[in-house]
Amino acid sequence: MQDFLKKIHWLGHDAFRIEGETIVYMDPFQIKAGPIADLILISHEHFDHCSPDDVKKIQQSKTVIVTEKDSAKKLSGDVRVIKPGDSIMIDKVKVEAIPSYNLDKHFHPKKNGWLGFILEMDGVRLYHAGDTDFIPEMENLKVDIALLPVSGTYVMNSDQAVKAALAIKPKIAIPMHYGAIVGSDQDATQFKQALTGKVEVVILNQE
């Protein structure tokens, strides 16, 4: 697991790059140019998740984009639309679409069909929760690594993220959705402290 952890690069906010056999980006936003993507996953259409300008920095003709219907309208190239419950194979990578929505706020309605993702690659199952609260669907997930939002306001706060991590029981939890727009390093620190001795939390440095 520690070897795979070295492949995960946090690019700020909800943006990540996974450098395995396949180069995968998730929700690229305000990123520097980096390795060209084989696969880009976009959770929903909000500007800080679906950023066509950022996609163009890492996209070439063979890049596959997997997303939901609203984001697909803003993007070009090889765009594959999926909805919660779907799964798709892109080369050696399996992508499962997980619901991602709010329970007590209106920013991310369940009816929109916006996404979290489970990415299965290099023998590891990694969950990117997207913009979500602690939702019932998390109880049944079987993943090795969970990327969970912690900032509150538009998503679950650090206390709720702790409950999500305890329900999911990943080998490693990584906080996200802080340090840009909303949330601070303190949210990530509180998340880690609350899970001490229960779930290993790794706070990544932004690249």
URKA-V742341 format. One record per backbone hydrogen bond with DSSP energy under -0.5 kcal/mol. CO is the residue of the C=O (numbers start at 1). NH is the residue of the N-H. If there is no record, write none. Layout:
CO:NH + CO:NH
This chain:
1:5 + 2:6 + 4:7 + 5:8 + 7:9 + 7:19 + 8:10 + 9:11 + 9:17 + 10:207 + 12:15 + 13:177 + 15:11 + 16:26 + 17:9 + 17:19 + 18:20 + 18:24 + 22:20 + 22:24 + 23:38 + 23:39 + 24:18 + 25:41 + 26:16 + 28:51 + 38:64 + 39:25 + 40:66 + 41:27 + 43:115 + 46:49 + 46:50 + 49:51 + 50:52 + 51:54 + 51:55 + 52:56 + 53:57 + 54:57 + 54:58 + 55:58 + 55:59 + 58:37 + 60:63 + 63:78 + 64:40 + 65:80 + 66:42 + 67:82 + 68:72 + 69:73 + 70:73 + 71:74 + 71:75 + 72:75 + 77:79 + 78:65 + 78:80 + 79:81 + 80:67 + 83:86 + 86:97 + 88:90 + 88:95 + 89:91 + 90:93 + 93:90 + 94:120 + 95:88 + 96:98 + 96:118 + 97:85 + 98:116 + 101:133 + 108:102 + 109:112 + 110:113 + 114:100 + 116:98 + 117:119 + 117:128 + 118:96 + 118:120 + 119:121 + 119:126 + 120:94 + 121:124 + 124:121 + 124:126 + 125:144 + 125:145 + 126:119 + 126:128 + 127:129 + 127:147 + 128:117 + 130:132 + 132:156 + 133:135 + 135:138 + 136:139 + 137:140 + 138:141 + 141:143 + 144:171 + 144:172 + 145:127 + 146:148 + 146:174 + 147:129 + 148:176 + 150:158 + 152:154 + 152:155 + 156:152 + 157:161 + 158:162 + 159:163 + 160:164 + 161:165 + 162:166 + 163:167 + 164:168 + 165:169 + 171:200 + 172:146 + 173:202 + 174:148 + 176:150 + 177:151 + 178:13 + 180:182 + 182:180 + 183:179 + 184:187 + 184:188 + 185:189 + 186:190 + 187:191 + 188:192 + 189:193 + 190:194 + 191:195 + 192:195 + 193:196 + 195:198 + 195:199 + 200:173 + 201:203 + 202:204
